[in-house]
Amino acid sequence: MEGLAARCLAIQRALPSEALFSHYTGAMLRGWQLPGLPEWLPIFASLPRGGTHLHRRDVYVARTDEASVGAETRRGIRVAAPWAILAQLAQDLSLLDLIAVVDSALQVGDCKSADLAESLRPGQWGGHRLRRALELADGRAESWWETPLRLLHVWAGVDVVPQYEVRDARGNLIARGDLWIVGTRRLHEYDGGHHDRPETRRVDLYRDKALARIDWERYGYVSTDLVRGADRIVRDAESALGLPHRPTRLERWHAEVARSTLSGRGRAALARRLARFDRR
């Protein structure tokens, strides 16, 4: 992030005063979590329509009057408004990836769902996908992978509550879980790499035992489980709810994953869409 900010400050000095950073660069500067992107992506900037067209190596300058509306300065860097950045990303990202980015934007407090919905206009490129993403966004996810885990349950027809607080009979907070399977005493959570650290592992074990003492259970999953073992996760939820396994629950999930960066085909498709930005 520090390296990106320094690079943008240097580039900003060479651009017109009305230029601002947008697209994926704007999202990164705002601290949003993004899906896996090609390493060759340029720095993205936007300028109002008209004027001299700029050609700079490793910098893509878009021409749009809307990007300057609601722009703000962060650490001396002019950044496009959240709604403008999301509208740009919606033109390329799959629905699943876009929902995760919207969740991140909401989670850091850069925008509200209602404001994003009001910013949409008829015929907007990517507008239909962004509208669908807003309908499924939540904003309580604290890591990128928590969104796919939530969507797997939602698209499988399993009711969940993100960031659910489990308390004992006295009202003491025992745990705040990524997802509560509504109607059960089960938490489903995403375990990122930081859970392998010794200190985090000790905290996790203490928390798991505290949950077990009040008859709650926690099931942790990793990215591989979501990409290759989604059926097992859904079966775990069905078991907690006392439901029979229904393979059709996974149809929507598999379709969306195939279009997203969770699949090799989805990553390749995104790279092809982004090729128009290549300024190497």
C-alpha positions as a LaTeX table, in Angstrom:
\begin{tabular}{lrrr}
\hline
Residue & $x$ (\AA) & $y$ (\AA) & $z$ (\AA) \\
\hline
Met1 & 0.00 & 0.00 & 0.00 \\
Glu2 & 2.81 & 2.42 & 0.88 \\
Gly3 & 4.53 & 1.64 & $-2.41$ \\
Leu4 & 1.33 & 2.18 & $-4.37$ \\
Ala5 & 0.65 & 5.50 & $-2.63$ \\
Ala6 & 4.17 & 6.75 & $-3.36$ \\
Arg7 & 3.87 & 5.72 & $-6.99$ \\
Cys8 & 0.50 & 7.44 & $-7.36$ \\
Leu9 & 1.84 & 10.65 & $-5.81$ \\
Ala10 & 4.65 & 10.68 & $-8.36$ \\
Ile11 & 2.29 & 9.99 & $-11.27$ \\
Gln12 & $-0.19$ & 12.59 & $-10.01$ \\
Arg13 & 2.45 & 15.32 & $-10.38$ \\
Ala14 & 2.70 & 14.49 & $-14.08$ \\
Leu15 & $-1.07$ & 14.49 & $-14.69$ \\
Pro16 & $-3.48$ & 17.42 & $-15.05$ \\
Ser17 & $-4.81$ & 18.83 & $-11.77$ \\
Glu18 & $-8.29$ & 17.39 & $-12.41$ \\
Ala19 & $-6.96$ & 13.83 & $-12.70$ \\
Leu20 & $-7.81$ & 11.29 & $-10.02$ \\
Phe21 & $-7.15$ & 7.63 & $-9.40$ \\
Ser22 & $-9.95$ & 5.22 & $-10.17$ \\
His23 & $-10.79$ & 1.64 & $-11.11$ \\
Tyr24 & $-8.67$ & $-0.99$ & $-9.32$ \\
Thr25 & $-6.07$ & 1.58 & $-8.25$ \\
Gly26 & $-8.75$ & 3.64 & $-6.53$ \\
Ala27 & $-10.07$ & 0.54 & $-4.77$ \\
Met28 & $-6.58$ & $-0.35$ & $-3.51$ \\
Leu29 & $-5.95$ & 3.19 & $-2.28$ \\
Arg30 & $-9.21$ & 2.99 & $-0.36$ \\
Gly31 & $-8.10$ & $-0.23$ & 1.29 \\
Trp32 & $-10.73$ & $-2.46$ & $-0.28$ \\
Gln33 & $-10.04$ & $-6.16$ & $-0.59$ \\
Leu34 & $-9.92$ & $-7.33$ & $-4.19$ \\
Pro35 & $-9.91$ & $-10.73$ & $-5.91$ \\
Gly36 & $-6.77$ & $-12.09$ & $-7.55$ \\
Leu37 & $-5.81$ & $-9.74$ & $-10.39$ \\
Pro38 & $-3.12$ & $-9.94$ & $-13.11$ \\
Glu39 & 0.21 & $-8.56$ & $-11.89$ \\
Trp40 & 0.62 & $-6.49$ & $-15.04$ \\
Leu41 & $-2.38$ & $-4.23$ & $-14.36$ \\
Pro42 & $-1.51$ & $-0.54$ & $-14.86$ \\
Ile43 & $-2.15$ & 2.37 & $-12.59$ \\
Phe44 & $-5.69$ & 3.60 & $-13.32$ \\
Ala45 & $-6.58$ & 7.28 & $-13.48$ \\
Ser46 & $-9.58$ & 9.21 & $-14.81$ \\
Leu47 & $-10.00$ & 12.62 & $-16.41$ \\
Pro48 & $-13.09$ & 14.53 & $-17.59$ \\
Arg49 & $-13.97$ & 14.04 & $-21.24$ \\
Gly50 & $-12.27$ & 16.25 & $-23.81$ \\
Gly51 & $-8.76$ & 17.65 & $-23.84$ \\
Thr52 & $-5.55$ & 16.02 & $-24.94$ \\
His53 & $-5.42$ & 12.26 & $-24.77$ \\
Leu54 & $-2.61$ & 11.02 & $-22.54$ \\
His55 & $-0.35$ & 8.08 & $-23.34$ \\
Arg56 & 1.88 & 6.97 & $-20.48$ \\
Arg57 & 3.61 & 3.65 & $-19.96$ \\
Asp58 & 1.96 & 1.53 & $-17.23$ \\
Val59 & $-0.78$ & 4.14 & $-16.70$ \\
Tyr60 & $-4.31$ & 3.85 & $-18.08$ \\
Val61 & $-6.19$ & 7.16 & $-18.21$ \\
Ala62 & $-9.95$ & 6.88 & $-18.70$ \\
Arg63 & $-12.11$ & 9.73 & $-19.95$ \\
Thr64 & $-15.31$ & 10.10 & $-17.94$ \\
Asp65 & $-17.09$ & 13.13 & $-16.52$ \\
Glu66 & $-18.64$ & 11.09 & $-13.74$ \\
Ala67 & $-15.43$ & 9.95 & $-12.07$ \\
Ser68 & $-14.71$ & 13.47 & $-10.77$ \\
Val69 & $-18.08$ & 13.71 & $-8.96$ \\
Gly70 & $-17.60$ & 13.13 & $-5.26$ \\
Ala71 & $-13.84$ & 12.66 & $-5.51$ \\
Glu72 & $-11.80$ & 13.12 & $-2.36$ \\
Thr73 & $-8.18$ & 13.56 & $-1.38$ \\
Arg74 & $-6.52$ & 10.93 & 0.78 \\
Arg75 & $-2.96$ & 11.48 & 1.96 \\
Gly76 & $-2.53$ & 13.99 & $-0.82$ \\
Ile77 & $-3.87$ & 11.64 & $-3.51$ \\
Arg78 & $-7.07$ & 12.42 & $-5.42$ \\
Val79 & $-9.28$ & 9.29 & $-5.42$ \\
Ala80 & $-12.56$ & 8.71 & $-7.25$ \\
Ala81 & $-15.81$ & 8.34 & $-5.29$ \\
Pro82 & $-16.71$ & 4.82 & $-4.09$ \\
Trp83 & $-19.78$ & 4.59 & $-6.34$ \\
Ala84 & $-17.71$ & 5.59 & $-9.39$ \\
Ile85 & $-15.03$ & 2.99 & $-8.66$ \\
Leu86 & $-17.58$ & 0.22 & $-8.13$ \\
Ala87 & $-19.36$ & 1.18 & $-11.36$ \\
Gln88 & $-16.05$ & 0.78 & $-13.20$ \\
Leu89 & $-15.22$ & $-2.56$ & $-11.57$ \\
Ala90 & $-18.72$ & $-3.88$ & $-12.30$ \\
Gln91 & $-17.88$ & $-3.78$ & $-16.01$ \\
Asp92 & $-15.29$ & $-6.54$ & $-15.60$ \\
Leu93 & $-15.72$ & $-8.50$ & $-12.37$ \\
Ser94 & $-18.01$ & $-11.50$ & $-12.01$ \\
Leu95 & $-20.99$ & $-11.23$ & $-9.70$ \\
Leu96 & $-19.32$ & $-13.22$ & $-6.92$ \\
Asp97 & $-16.11$ & $-11.15$ & $-7.06$ \\
Leu98 & $-18.04$ & $-7.89$ & $-7.25$ \\
Ile99 & $-20.15$ & $-8.76$ & $-4.18$ \\
Ala100 & $-16.96$ & $-9.38$ & $-2.22$ \\
Val101 & $-15.58$ & $-5.98$ & $-3.24$ \\
Val102 & $-18.86$ & $-4.24$ & $-2.36$ \\
Asp103 & $-18.81$ & $-6.01$ & 1.01 \\
Ser104 & $-15.30$ & $-4.66$ & 1.60 \\
Ala105 & $-16.28$ & $-1.11$ & 0.60 \\
Leu106 & $-19.24$ & $-1.26$ & 2.98 \\
Gln107 & $-17.18$ & $-2.81$ & 5.76 \\
Val108 & $-14.55$ & $-0.05$ & 5.77 \\
Gly109 & $-17.33$ & 2.53 & 5.83 \\
Asp110 & $-16.62$ & 4.16 & 2.47 \\
Cys111 & $-20.26$ & 4.00 & 1.39 \\
Lys112 & $-23.75$ & 2.75 & 2.17 \\
Ser113 & $-25.89$ & 0.38 & 0.13 \\
Ala114 & $-28.69$ & 2.93 & $-0.22$ \\
Asp115 & $-26.30$ & 5.57 & $-1.58$ \\
Leu116 & $-24.82$ & 3.11 & $-4.07$ \\
Ala117 & $-28.30$ & 2.11 & $-5.24$ \\
Glu118 & $-29.23$ & 5.76 & $-5.76$ \\
Ser119 & $-26.11$ & 6.34 & $-7.87$ \\
Leu120 & $-27.18$ & 3.78 & $-10.49$ \\
Arg121 & $-28.63$ & 5.14 & $-13.70$ \\
Pro122 & $-30.47$ & 3.50 & $-16.63$ \\
Gly123 & $-28.19$ & 2.03 & $-19.28$ \\
Gln124 & $-25.07$ & 2.26 & $-17.11$ \\
Trp125 & $-22.34$ & $-0.16$ & $-18.15$ \\
Gly126 & $-22.16$ & $-2.87$ & $-15.50$ \\
Gly127 & $-25.18$ & $-1.33$ & $-13.79$ \\
His128 & $-27.28$ & $-4.48$ & $-13.87$ \\
Arg129 & $-24.49$ & $-6.53$ & $-12.28$ \\
Leu130 & $-23.82$ & $-3.87$ & $-9.65$ \\
Arg131 & $-27.53$ & $-3.74$ & $-8.79$ \\
Arg132 & $-27.56$ & $-7.53$ & $-8.33$ \\
Ala133 & $-24.39$ & $-7.29$ & $-6.21$ \\
Leu134 & $-26.00$ & $-4.67$ & $-3.96$ \\
Glu135 & $-28.97$ & $-6.97$ & $-3.40$ \\
Leu136 & $-26.63$ & $-9.70$ & $-2.14$ \\
Ala137 & $-24.03$ & $-7.53$ & $-0.37$ \\
Asp138 & $-23.84$ & $-7.48$ & 3.40 \\
Gly139 & $-20.84$ & $-5.49$ & 4.55 \\
Arg140 & $-20.11$ & $-7.39$ & 7.75 \\
Ala141 & $-17.42$ & $-9.62$ & 6.23 \\
Glu142 & $-14.02$ & $-8.90$ & 7.78 \\
Ser143 & $-11.99$ & $-10.74$ & 5.13 \\
Trp144 & $-12.43$ & $-11.33$ & 1.41 \\
Trp145 & $-13.08$ & $-15.08$ & 1.73 \\
Glu146 & $-15.86$ & $-14.61$ & 4.26 \\
Thr147 & $-18.06$ & $-13.31$ & 1.45 \\
Pro148 & $-17.80$ & $-16.46$ & $-0.73$ \\
Leu149 & $-18.45$ & $-18.56$ & 2.38 \\
Arg150 & $-21.61$ & $-16.56$ & 3.10 \\
Leu151 & $-22.75$ & $-16.69$ & $-0.53$ \\
Leu152 & $-22.29$ & $-20.47$ & $-0.66$ \\
His153 & $-24.81$ & $-20.79$ & 2.17 \\
Val154 & $-27.18$ & $-18.16$ & 0.78 \\
Trp155 & $-27.25$ & $-19.70$ & $-2.71$ \\
Ala156 & $-27.73$ & $-23.14$ & $-1.14$ \\
Gly157 & $-30.83$ & $-21.86$ & 0.66 \\
Val158 & $-29.25$ & $-21.92$ & 4.13 \\
Asp159 & $-30.16$ & $-18.96$ & 6.33 \\
Val160 & $-27.09$ & $-17.42$ & 8.02 \\
Val161 & $-26.25$ & $-14.37$ & 10.13 \\
Pro162 & $-22.74$ & $-12.87$ & 9.73 \\
Gln163 & $-20.64$ & $-11.81$ & 12.72 \\
Tyr164 & $-23.03$ & $-13.43$ & 15.20 \\
Glu165 & $-22.36$ & $-12.96$ & 18.89 \\
Val166 & $-22.61$ & $-16.11$ & 21.01 \\
Arg167 & $-23.24$ & $-15.41$ & 24.69 \\
Asp168 & $-23.56$ & $-17.63$ & 27.73 \\
Ala169 & $-26.55$ & $-17.76$ & 30.12 \\
Arg170 & $-25.22$ & $-14.70$ & 31.96 \\
Gly171 & $-24.89$ & $-12.67$ & 28.79 \\
Asn172 & $-21.11$ & $-12.89$ & 28.64 \\
Leu173 & $-19.68$ & $-12.76$ & 25.11 \\
Ile174 & $-18.10$ & $-16.11$ & 24.26 \\
Ala175 & $-17.42$ & $-15.65$ & 20.54 \\
Arg176 & $-18.31$ & $-13.61$ & 17.50 \\
Gly177 & $-18.60$ & $-16.03$ & 14.62 \\
Asp178 & $-18.27$ & $-15.41$ & 10.90 \\
Leu179 & $-21.58$ & $-17.15$ & 10.18 \\
Trp180 & $-24.30$ & $-18.53$ & 12.40 \\
Ile181 & $-26.45$ & $-21.24$ & 10.85 \\
Val182 & $-29.84$ & $-19.90$ & 11.90 \\
Gly183 & $-31.82$ & $-22.37$ & 13.98 \\
Thr184 & $-28.74$ & $-24.27$ & 15.16 \\
Arg185 & $-25.90$ & $-23.96$ & 17.66 \\
Arg186 & $-23.32$ & $-24.06$ & 14.88 \\
Leu187 & $-20.86$ & $-21.47$ & 13.59 \\
His188 & $-19.25$ & $-21.78$ & 10.16 \\
Glu189 & $-16.08$ & $-19.73$ & 9.77 \\
Tyr190 & $-13.32$ & $-18.99$ & 7.30 \\
Asp191 & $-9.86$ & $-19.76$ & 8.68 \\
Gly192 & $-7.24$ & $-17.67$ & 6.92 \\
Gly193 & $-3.49$ & $-18.22$ & 7.08 \\
His194 & $-3.16$ & $-16.16$ & 10.26 \\
His195 & $-4.92$ & $-18.96$ & 12.16 \\
Asp196 & $-1.72$ & $-21.02$ & 11.77 \\
Arg197 & 0.25 & $-18.60$ & 13.94 \\
Pro198 & 0.97 & $-20.04$ & 17.40 \\
Glu199 & $-0.66$ & $-17.18$ & 19.31 \\
Thr200 & $-3.78$ & $-17.20$ & 17.11 \\
Arg201 & $-3.95$ & $-20.98$ & 17.41 \\
Arg202 & $-3.94$ & $-20.73$ & 21.21 \\
Val203 & $-6.76$ & $-18.20$ & 21.14 \\
Asp204 & $-8.74$ & $-20.40$ & 18.72 \\
Leu205 & $-8.39$ & $-23.46$ & 20.97 \\
Tyr206 & $-9.48$ & $-21.50$ & 24.04 \\
Arg207 & $-12.47$ & $-20.14$ & 22.11 \\
Asp208 & $-13.45$ & $-23.57$ & 20.77 \\
Lys209 & $-13.47$ & $-25.05$ & 24.26 \\
Ala210 & $-15.51$ & $-22.12$ & 25.59 \\
Leu211 & $-18.09$ & $-22.73$ & 22.85 \\
Ala212 & $-18.18$ & $-26.47$ & 23.56 \\
Arg213 & $-18.90$ & $-25.80$ & 27.24 \\
Ile214 & $-22.18$ & $-24.09$ & 26.30 \\
Asp215 & $-23.03$ & $-26.72$ & 23.66 \\
Trp216 & $-22.02$ & $-24.70$ & 20.62 \\
Glu217 & $-19.75$ & $-25.98$ & 17.88 \\
Arg218 & $-17.50$ & $-24.27$ & 15.37 \\
Tyr219 & $-16.60$ & $-25.59$ & 11.92 \\
Gly220 & $-13.64$ & $-23.85$ & 10.27 \\
Tyr221 & $-12.98$ & $-23.91$ & 6.52 \\
Val222 & $-10.14$ & $-22.76$ & 4.26 \\
Ser223 & $-10.11$ & $-21.49$ & 0.68 \\
Thr224 & $-9.54$ & $-25.00$ & $-0.72$ \\
Asp225 & $-12.75$ & $-26.15$ & 0.96 \\
Leu226 & $-14.69$ & $-23.43$ & $-0.83$ \\
Val227 & $-13.11$ & $-24.04$ & $-4.22$ \\
Arg228 & $-13.04$ & $-27.84$ & $-4.20$ \\
Gly229 & $-15.14$ & $-28.97$ & $-1.25$ \\
Ala230 & $-18.26$ & $-26.81$ & $-1.29$ \\
Asp231 & $-20.42$ & $-29.94$ & $-1.23$ \\
Arg232 & $-18.96$ & $-30.91$ & 2.15 \\
Ile233 & $-19.67$ & $-27.46$ & 3.59 \\
Val234 & $-23.29$ & $-27.59$ & 2.46 \\
Arg235 & $-23.62$ & $-31.12$ & 3.83 \\
Asp236 & $-22.34$ & $-29.86$ & 7.18 \\
Ala237 & $-25.00$ & $-27.13$ & 7.19 \\
Glu238 & $-27.71$ & $-29.61$ & 6.21 \\
Ser239 & $-26.59$ & $-31.93$ & 9.00 \\
Ala240 & $-26.74$ & $-29.12$ & 11.55 \\
Leu241 & $-30.28$ & $-28.30$ & 10.40 \\
Gly242 & $-31.39$ & $-31.93$ & 10.23 \\
Leu243 & $-32.04$ & $-31.69$ & 6.50 \\
Pro244 & $-31.49$ & $-34.38$ & 3.86 \\
His245 & $-28.73$ & $-33.71$ & 1.33 \\
Arg246 & $-29.96$ & $-32.09$ & $-1.85$ \\
Pro247 & $-27.28$ & $-31.83$ & $-4.59$ \\
Thr248 & $-29.27$ & $-29.17$ & $-6.45$ \\
Arg249 & $-28.47$ & $-26.72$ & $-3.67$ \\
Leu250 & $-25.01$ & $-26.32$ & $-5.23$ \\
Glu251 & $-26.09$ & $-25.52$ & $-8.79$ \\
Arg252 & $-26.07$ & $-21.73$ & $-8.38$ \\
Trp253 & $-22.77$ & $-21.82$ & $-6.48$ \\
His254 & $-20.97$ & $-23.86$ & $-9.13$ \\
Ala255 & $-22.27$ & $-21.59$ & $-11.89$ \\
Glu256 & $-21.09$ & $-18.43$ & $-10.13$ \\
Val257 & $-17.70$ & $-19.92$ & $-9.18$ \\
Ala258 & $-17.05$ & $-20.87$ & $-12.81$ \\
Arg259 & $-17.38$ & $-17.20$ & $-13.76$ \\
Ser260 & $-15.30$ & $-15.91$ & $-10.84$ \\
Thr261 & $-11.64$ & $-15.76$ & $-9.87$ \\
Leu262 & $-12.21$ & $-18.83$ & $-7.69$ \\
Ser263 & $-11.83$ & $-20.89$ & $-10.88$ \\
Gly264 & $-9.04$ & $-21.02$ & $-13.44$ \\
Arg265 & $-11.55$ & $-20.43$ & $-16.22$ \\
Gly266 & $-12.90$ & $-17.38$ & $-14.43$ \\
Arg267 & $-9.43$ & $-15.93$ & $-13.86$ \\
Ala268 & $-8.55$ & $-16.43$ & $-17.52$ \\
Ala269 & $-11.80$ & $-14.76$ & $-18.62$ \\
Leu270 & $-11.11$ & $-11.76$ & $-16.36$ \\
Ala271 & $-7.57$ & $-11.45$ & $-17.75$ \\
Arg272 & $-8.99$ & $-11.33$ & $-21.27$ \\
Arg273 & $-11.46$ & $-8.61$ & $-20.29$ \\
Leu274 & $-8.70$ & $-6.59$ & $-18.64$ \\
Ala275 & $-6.34$ & $-6.93$ & $-21.63$ \\
Arg276 & $-7.71$ & $-3.67$ & $-23.05$ \\
Phe277 & $-6.02$ & $-1.85$ & $-20.15$ \\
Asp278 & $-2.56$ & $-3.29$ & $-20.89$ \\
Arg279 & $-0.11$ & $-0.38$ & $-21.10$ \\
Arg280 & 3.17 & $-2.25$ & $-20.81$ \\
\hline
\end{tabular}
